Amino acid sequence: MKNVVIDRRNYLPSRTLGWLSVWEGPVRLFRCACLELPWLNNEAQKSCVPAGEYPLILEYSPSFKTDLWELKLVPGRSECKIHAANFPHELRGCIAPGMVHADLDKDGKMDLASSKKARLLFHEAMGKDKQAQLVIKGNGRDVLKKGMNGT
């Protein structure tokens, strides 16, 4: 089973930027940029998911009309997927892969370029697997605490 690692690097008021890697044992098969919503105490549809470990399952998404990897067992959340998106407003708690962080709309904030290509390459790196393990590494503040959504 492959391991997917998200290393969150920049926590900004409007977004979270990081890097997504696919590993098979000690071998890194793929690496790309990623974009998430900001950390807002795990508020559904407004926050990135808490840092931690989650099962990933490949499932058909009726909304996207394709197979997508979905995070399972996220406290207080459902339907958290890895799908293409260039801007935070295209996300509702999901994770978007992209080839590079770039200011696409020239607003001074980093977005995500070539997200569809990165999603295809991510799926290619995952091969025929239908399950994987996701580890999200954060800064220690993006964890669930008592009273937050999901606790």
Buried (B, 14 or more C-beta within 10 A) or exposed (E): EBBBBBBBBEBEEEBBBBBBBBBBEEEEBBBBBBBBBBBBBBBBEBBBBBBBEBBBEBBEBEEEEEEBBBBBEBBBBEBBBBBBBBBBEBBBBBBBBBBEBBEBEEEEBBBBBBBBBBBEBBBEBBEEBEEBBBBBBBEEEBBBEEEBBBE
